[in-house]
Amino acid sequence: MFKKALISVAISGAFAMSAQAAQISEDVVKQSFYPYANGAPKAEGVAPGMVINSGNVEAVKEYLDPAMYKFIKNGDYEIKVGETTSFDLNKTYVDATRKYSGDVKLGEKSGEISGSVAGRPFPQEPSMDDPRSGEKLAWNFKYGYNWGDSAAIYPFYWKYRNMESGKVERTIKFNFHFLNFTHRTSQEPYPALTPNPSNLFRGIYVQVLEPFDVKNTQLLIQRYEDDLKRDNAYLYLGFQRRVRRLSTGQVTDAFLGSDIMIEDFEGYNGRISDMNWSFKGTKTMLLPMYNHNEMELDAETHKDDEGYQVVAFGGKGGCFPNITWQLRKVYVVESDPIDPNHPISKRQHFMDAQTFTIPRNITYDRKGDMWKSWLIGQAHPDFHLPRNKGTGVAIDDAFSMVDMQANHCTTGQFKGQVDPKLNPAKKFTVQNLRASGR
């Protein structure tokens, strides 16, 4: 507790030394970060403990996204409803929002922003009358508290599954690492790591551990603070023993033969300026958010020395996590690519209004037909690994990417760890790719 108090004081001091931002209403802060302070959202016919299946889904259709409604209607999946819980973000992130968001402004072009130092850039409630509301919500996601200042999925299991037969065709074991160079609020230093000569915002580093034929394949993404600059993306192939730079088009290819593009990571892994963003409204919806330790866990596979167990999967083909869903306040946002050669026509993002994670996405093909369904289960940090307790990070805990046209899916089982020791800055360099590949 004493250590946490010292960190809080240090952060407050760092923010105080900055120029005073324009004042933001405390009501705005409370509405943005504590939407359930006066009670959980209500939905007619939906109650904790109930199971939504093909027999009763019509009565609650309005609280489901179109893809999930279709899965349940077809008998592919059933949803058990859990109680709505507050996923309070770290106090330091909320405090940074108070300090800085009053000065944040969009530029003339999409992808331009000024005044954003740390915290949520646009905590104000989005308006359908504001043509740039969708873009503001996209910035809230980009500069959100997803994984905090740094974290690792260590390890991370992907399974490629035939949805018709349920056969697991391939299992890949990864480590994923994330580090914010700027917009930091909870891990020293804040608000930025120095030196940072390239002015990077974020790094993502991926290393394949198994199986042997792709072992030591590595991916590095370096995202700039300037959203108008293209990411640096590098791939190290273990069998070739060399680093090659990825072209822009390769981030929309199937990654390692899965159903996932690099651009799909975390719900959207790209530049704000690569998409047109539109806000479609605020809704009460069911989202896959839960307490990991209270779920059905996989006792047969992937156990480790700590006794940690990943979430179990079921439903058609084993393509869906066995978790509870809860009613949440949701912002519905659509993004469509600016590049006419992009392989999709649009994505529907169902953003959780409290955490600004994206637990649900639907991707549409170039003809406008529903193509892929993306689910990221969000676990409360206080009901997860002991080291995650009190971090205020909504833990990415399980994923499912279903190719609805090919009847195929890729699933993910996580051991998410909010531990800065796993994510030194040197890990997010090209030099590390070469060194780790030897």
Legacy VTK file of the C-alpha trace (Angstrom):
# vtk DataFile Version 3.0
C-alpha trace
ASCII
DATASET POLYDATA
POINTS 438 float
0.000 0.000 0.000
2.826 2.388 0.890
4.495 1.730 -2.471
1.231 2.428 -4.303
0.840 5.682 -2.367
4.344 6.794 -3.357
3.612 6.029 -7.021
0.366 7.989 -6.870
2.142 10.995 -5.331
4.906 10.823 -7.933
2.421 10.728 -10.793
0.464 13.634 -9.355
3.690 15.598 -9.067
4.680 14.862 -12.654
1.291 16.025 -13.891
1.359 19.130 -11.693
4.616 20.284 -13.273
2.899 20.365 -16.661
1.030 23.372 -17.909
-2.463 23.517 -16.428
-5.034 22.207 -18.893
-8.451 23.688 -19.392
-10.797 22.516 -16.666
-12.997 19.511 -17.364
-16.267 18.933 -15.538
-16.209 16.332 -12.778
-19.614 15.188 -14.001
-18.030 14.372 -17.365
-15.293 12.335 -15.653
-17.789 10.411 -13.528
-20.075 9.667 -16.454
-17.155 8.443 -18.548
-15.344 6.272 -15.998
-18.105 5.228 -13.580
-21.219 4.643 -15.732
-22.676 2.127 -13.246
-22.316 4.247 -10.116
-26.109 4.581 -9.894
-26.855 0.993 -10.850
-26.415 -1.565 -13.592
-28.155 -1.193 -16.965
-31.532 -2.910 -17.330
-32.873 -4.855 -20.292
-36.301 -6.360 -20.587
-36.136 -10.149 -20.457
-32.433 -10.277 -19.510
-31.356 -11.233 -15.988
-28.185 -12.660 -14.405
-28.182 -16.443 -14.389
-30.360 -16.898 -17.477
-29.153 -18.800 -20.530
-29.834 -17.321 -23.961
-30.242 -19.985 -26.616
-32.039 -20.585 -29.904
-35.346 -20.965 -28.069
-35.443 -17.517 -26.464
-32.990 -15.391 -28.452
-35.678 -13.530 -30.418
-36.938 -11.892 -27.233
-33.507 -10.380 -26.465
-32.210 -9.832 -30.017
-31.805 -6.075 -29.536
-29.129 -6.625 -26.859
-26.904 -8.734 -29.100
-24.724 -7.781 -32.050
-25.889 -9.214 -35.408
-23.235 -11.948 -35.644
-23.774 -13.239 -32.118
-27.531 -13.245 -32.650
-26.968 -15.374 -35.761
-24.731 -17.878 -33.932
-27.245 -18.317 -31.115
-30.222 -18.508 -33.479
-28.474 -21.288 -35.430
-27.718 -23.247 -32.245
-23.943 -22.710 -32.549
-23.547 -21.081 -29.121
-25.407 -20.306 -25.911
-24.779 -17.342 -23.633
-25.058 -17.366 -19.865
-25.750 -13.909 -18.454
-23.630 -12.678 -15.541
-24.015 -9.661 -13.271
-22.825 -6.299 -14.579
-19.657 -5.293 -12.743
-17.678 -2.080 -12.796
-14.246 -2.385 -14.428
-12.706 0.661 -12.717
-9.573 1.828 -14.511
-6.446 2.791 -12.613
-6.936 6.045 -10.670
-3.805 7.513 -12.243
-5.340 7.202 -15.723
-8.520 8.932 -14.514
-6.434 11.677 -12.877
-4.492 12.183 -16.117
-7.795 12.623 -17.929
-8.760 15.364 -15.473
-5.408 17.092 -16.012
-5.094 16.940 -19.771
-8.300 16.206 -21.673
-9.562 19.789 -21.501
-6.841 20.809 -23.959
-7.245 17.974 -26.467
-8.399 18.907 -29.969
-8.672 17.160 -33.313
-6.712 18.581 -36.237
-8.061 19.394 -39.664
-7.206 15.953 -41.029
-8.214 12.570 -39.673
-5.274 11.297 -37.644
-4.278 14.742 -36.381
-4.643 15.494 -32.672
-3.130 18.041 -30.286
-2.927 18.401 -26.530
-3.164 14.666 -25.717
-0.491 13.881 -23.115
-2.047 11.065 -21.076
-5.474 9.779 -20.062
-8.666 9.592 -22.122
-8.554 12.259 -24.840
-12.322 12.781 -25.226
-14.259 11.754 -22.085
-17.325 13.753 -23.115
-20.388 11.750 -24.136
-20.392 11.324 -27.952
-23.107 13.049 -29.935
-24.817 11.937 -33.129
-24.781 15.619 -34.117
-20.976 15.701 -34.088
-19.675 14.342 -37.436
-16.313 13.534 -35.829
-17.649 11.610 -32.819
-16.538 8.319 -34.353
-13.005 9.617 -34.780
-12.915 10.829 -31.166
-14.024 7.415 -29.931
-11.277 5.826 -32.038
-8.725 8.042 -30.284
-10.166 7.012 -26.912
-9.506 3.411 -27.915
-6.001 4.095 -29.230
-4.952 6.020 -26.119
-7.005 3.794 -23.839
-5.889 1.733 -20.872
-5.899 -1.568 -22.777
-3.065 -3.525 -21.122
-2.070 -0.378 -19.200
1.399 1.018 -19.871
2.862 -2.421 -20.590
1.903 -6.062 -20.254
2.522 -9.491 -21.712
0.439 -12.440 -22.790
2.929 -14.957 -21.552
2.174 -17.550 -22.884
-0.606 -17.310 -25.494
-2.130 -20.340 -27.267
-3.783 -20.144 -30.697
-5.785 -23.072 -32.030
-6.902 -23.389 -35.652
-10.223 -25.252 -35.740
-12.519 -26.744 -38.348
-15.897 -25.454 -37.241
-17.821 -28.347 -38.801
-15.791 -31.244 -37.396
-14.384 -29.550 -34.294
-10.915 -30.823 -35.211
-8.002 -28.761 -33.898
-5.781 -28.529 -36.956
-2.874 -26.685 -35.378
-1.779 -25.171 -32.063
0.740 -22.336 -31.887
2.279 -21.122 -28.638
3.343 -17.460 -28.527
4.519 -14.753 -26.214
2.991 -11.316 -26.929
4.403 -8.116 -25.398
3.040 -4.545 -25.344
4.758 -1.307 -24.321
3.574 2.307 -24.424
6.447 4.734 -24.910
4.179 7.742 -24.377
0.812 8.459 -22.687
1.972 6.550 -19.611
0.218 6.910 -16.256
0.900 3.912 -13.996
4.403 2.537 -14.628
7.452 4.750 -14.241
8.504 6.869 -16.012
5.484 9.008 -16.898
4.158 10.366 -19.105
6.875 9.078 -21.494
9.930 6.874 -21.784
13.139 8.671 -22.695
15.159 8.629 -24.786
12.670 8.011 -27.584
14.441 9.417 -30.663
11.919 7.977 -33.133
8.995 9.426 -31.149
7.221 6.071 -30.899
3.868 5.710 -29.194
3.649 1.938 -28.845
5.522 -1.272 -29.497
4.145 -4.779 -30.023
6.508 -7.745 -30.017
5.487 -11.336 -30.781
7.591 -14.486 -30.582
6.526 -18.006 -31.589
7.641 -20.715 -29.159
6.005 -23.789 -30.733
5.686 -25.782 -33.002
9.104 -26.427 -34.446
8.363 -25.456 -38.071
7.563 -21.844 -37.105
9.543 -21.626 -33.852
11.245 -18.271 -33.297
9.167 -16.464 -35.900
8.990 -12.922 -34.517
6.879 -9.879 -35.286
7.704 -6.312 -34.259
5.364 -3.356 -34.731
6.557 0.157 -33.912
3.730 2.696 -33.930
4.580 6.383 -34.086
3.102 9.127 -31.949
2.326 10.858 -35.251
-0.630 8.879 -36.588
0.029 10.089 -40.131
3.335 8.177 -40.199
3.084 4.530 -41.225
4.007 1.894 -38.673
7.331 0.145 -38.885
6.557 -3.589 -39.020
9.211 -6.295 -39.146
9.084 -10.074 -39.398
11.879 -12.438 -38.421
11.541 -15.919 -39.898
13.470 -18.470 -37.869
14.167 -20.820 -40.768
15.581 -17.934 -42.865
17.428 -16.286 -39.959
16.816 -12.801 -41.279
14.646 -9.753 -40.605
12.431 -8.405 -43.339
10.232 -5.354 -43.332
6.529 -5.929 -43.898
4.783 -4.009 -46.620
1.556 -2.183 -45.837
-0.560 -4.834 -47.536
0.816 -7.663 -45.441
-0.906 -6.469 -42.267
-4.193 -7.518 -43.894
-2.973 -10.990 -44.888
-3.786 -14.080 -42.817
-1.168 -14.100 -40.041
0.643 -17.468 -39.957
-2.237 -19.108 -41.779
-4.826 -18.175 -39.141
-8.181 -16.429 -39.574
-6.627 -13.226 -38.191
-4.975 -10.238 -39.825
-2.308 -8.269 -37.961
-4.732 -5.361 -38.342
-7.290 -7.331 -36.277
-5.170 -7.497 -33.106
-6.957 -6.077 -30.026
-10.045 -5.206 -32.074
-8.189 -2.791 -34.342
-4.441 -2.565 -34.787
-3.806 0.241 -37.215
-3.724 3.994 -37.667
-6.727 6.214 -37.047
-5.957 7.860 -40.391
-6.333 4.587 -42.309
-10.096 4.526 -41.721
-13.208 6.647 -41.897
-14.890 6.498 -38.481
-18.607 6.953 -37.812
-20.520 6.821 -34.537
-23.755 4.843 -34.828
-25.147 5.328 -31.344
-25.069 4.287 -27.692
-26.740 1.022 -26.706
-27.189 -1.386 -23.819
-25.716 -4.683 -25.045
-24.367 -7.991 -23.812
-20.574 -8.152 -23.915
-18.138 -10.972 -22.981
-16.873 -9.508 -19.687
-16.499 -11.623 -16.556
-14.398 -12.835 -13.600
-11.835 -15.354 -14.866
-11.545 -17.272 -11.591
-15.290 -17.954 -11.605
-15.458 -19.350 -15.166
-15.204 -22.897 -16.509
-11.467 -23.351 -16.888
-9.510 -25.816 -18.997
-8.148 -28.279 -16.449
-6.674 -30.615 -19.062
-4.304 -28.448 -21.112
-1.953 -25.485 -20.776
-1.552 -25.596 -16.980
1.669 -24.063 -15.690
3.829 -23.955 -12.557
1.565 -21.358 -10.940
-1.449 -23.589 -11.419
-3.019 -21.026 -13.749
-5.688 -22.431 -16.042
-6.973 -20.867 -19.247
-10.644 -20.457 -20.156
-12.294 -23.534 -21.673
-13.980 -23.457 -25.098
-17.183 -25.026 -26.397
-20.029 -24.349 -28.817
-19.940 -25.401 -32.437
-16.475 -26.614 -33.375
-15.125 -25.516 -29.985
-15.038 -21.983 -31.412
-16.547 -20.089 -28.460
-15.287 -19.438 -24.905
-17.293 -20.825 -21.983
-17.764 -17.518 -20.210
-20.538 -15.274 -18.939
-21.714 -12.124 -20.701
-22.984 -8.989 -18.979
-25.104 -5.997 -19.910
-22.883 -2.998 -20.629
-23.073 0.519 -21.972
-21.717 0.261 -25.520
-20.687 2.699 -28.247
-21.310 1.341 -31.736
-18.697 2.594 -34.198
-18.091 1.715 -37.827
-14.786 2.040 -39.662
-14.347 1.722 -43.396
-10.953 1.718 -45.138
-9.731 4.710 -47.072
-7.650 2.423 -49.311
-9.990 1.048 -52.043
-7.810 -2.073 -52.313
-8.362 -3.055 -48.691
-9.857 -6.594 -48.412
-12.812 -5.485 -46.268
-15.637 -2.995 -46.733
-16.069 -2.113 -43.054
-15.877 -3.209 -39.435
-18.504 -2.751 -36.759
-16.835 -2.098 -33.404
-18.802 -2.566 -30.201
-16.738 -0.493 -27.750
-17.229 -0.896 -24.038
-17.999 2.638 -22.849
-16.211 2.273 -19.498
-12.921 0.631 -20.537
-12.779 1.510 -24.260
-11.757 -2.038 -25.052
-13.426 -3.671 -28.086
-14.854 -7.009 -26.925
-16.890 -7.475 -30.124
-16.184 -6.765 -33.793
-17.859 -7.797 -37.022
-15.893 -7.609 -40.283
-17.666 -7.339 -43.643
-16.154 -8.425 -46.953
-15.827 -6.167 -49.988
-19.307 -7.135 -51.188
-20.732 -5.971 -47.852
-21.520 -9.473 -46.523
-20.799 -10.531 -42.960
-17.414 -12.267 -43.011
-15.689 -12.560 -39.632
-16.781 -12.393 -36.001
-14.152 -11.263 -33.473
-14.656 -11.815 -29.741
-12.209 -10.791 -27.003
-13.256 -11.910 -23.532
-12.400 -9.256 -20.930
-11.588 -10.485 -17.417
-11.721 -8.280 -14.310
-8.152 -7.868 -12.987
-9.164 -8.440 -9.360
-10.339 -11.981 -10.181
-7.319 -13.110 -12.132
-3.628 -13.597 -11.365
-2.554 -12.008 -8.037
-0.120 -9.701 -9.856
-2.989 -8.240 -11.907
-5.121 -7.321 -8.902
-5.540 -3.590 -8.450
-4.010 -2.689 -11.815
-7.283 -1.433 -13.302
-6.521 -3.246 -16.566
-9.374 -5.120 -18.258
-7.458 -8.325 -19.024
-7.725 -9.769 -22.526
-8.448 -13.354 -21.515
-9.731 -15.360 -24.492
-10.479 -14.692 -28.144
-12.409 -16.223 -30.995
-12.164 -15.237 -34.629
-14.799 -17.069 -36.667
-14.718 -16.987 -40.454
-18.457 -17.267 -40.979
-18.112 -17.938 -44.699
-15.458 -20.681 -44.426
-16.863 -22.324 -41.259
-13.449 -22.071 -39.655
-12.137 -20.367 -36.538
-8.987 -19.423 -34.668
-9.241 -19.309 -30.885
-6.917 -17.872 -28.274
-6.301 -18.714 -24.630
-4.319 -16.170 -22.628
-2.196 -15.830 -19.566
-2.216 -12.031 -19.395
0.326 -10.493 -17.016
0.624 -6.812 -16.110
4.306 -6.943 -15.248
6.737 -4.262 -16.518
9.720 -6.563 -15.951
8.532 -8.677 -18.885
8.596 -5.679 -21.254
11.922 -3.821 -21.315
12.187 -1.198 -24.055
15.059 -3.077 -25.743
12.650 -5.923 -26.534
10.873 -3.632 -29.018
13.855 -3.138 -31.339
15.049 -4.707 -34.585
18.297 -5.575 -32.812
16.313 -7.767 -30.417
14.803 -9.693 -33.332
18.253 -10.625 -34.535
19.605 -11.389 -31.070
16.605 -13.528 -30.099
16.732 -15.361 -33.407
20.224 -16.725 -32.987
LINES 1 439
438 0 1 2 3 4 5 6 7 8 9 10 11 12 13 14 15 16 17 18 19 20 21 22 23 24 25 26 27 28 29 30 31 32 33 34 35 36 37 38 39 40 41 42 43 44 45 46 47 48 49 50 51 52 53 54 55 56 57 58 59 60 61 62 63 64 65 66 67 68 69 70 71 72 73 74 75 76 77 78 79 80 81 82 83 84 85 86 87 88 89 90 91 92 93 94 95 96 97 98 99 100 101 102 103 104 105 106 107 108 109 110 111 112 113 114 115 116 117 118 119 120 121 122 123 124 125 126 127 128 129 130 131 132 133 134 135 136 137 138 139 140 141 142 143 144 145 146 147 148 149 150 151 152 153 154 155 156 157 158 159 160 161 162 163 164 165 166 167 168 169 170 171 172 173 174 175 176 177 178 179 180 181 182 183 184 185 186 187 188 189 190 191 192 193 194 195 196 197 198 199 200 201 202 203 204 205 206 207 208 209 210 211 212 213 214 215 216 217 218 219 220 221 222 223 224 225 226 227 228 229 230 231 232 233 234 235 236 237 238 239 240 241 242 243 244 245 246 247 248 249 250 251 252 253 254 255 256 257 258 259 260 261 262 263 264 265 266 267 268 269 270 271 272 273 274 275 276 277 278 279 280 281 282 283 284 285 286 287 288 289 290 291 292 293 294 295 296 297 298 299 300 301 302 303 304 305 306 307 308 309 310 311 312 313 314 315 316 317 318 319 320 321 322 323 324 325 326 327 328 329 330 331 332 333 334 335 336 337 338 339 340 341 342 343 344 345 346 347 348 349 350 351 352 353 354 355 356 357 358 359 360 361 362 363 364 365 366 367 368 369 370 371 372 373 374 375 376 377 378 379 380 381 382 383 384 385 386 387 388 389 390 391 392 393 394 395 396 397 398 399 400 401 402 403 404 405 406 407 408 409 410 411 412 413 414 415 416 417 418 419 420 421 422 423 424 425 426 427 428 429 430 431 432 433 434 435 436 437
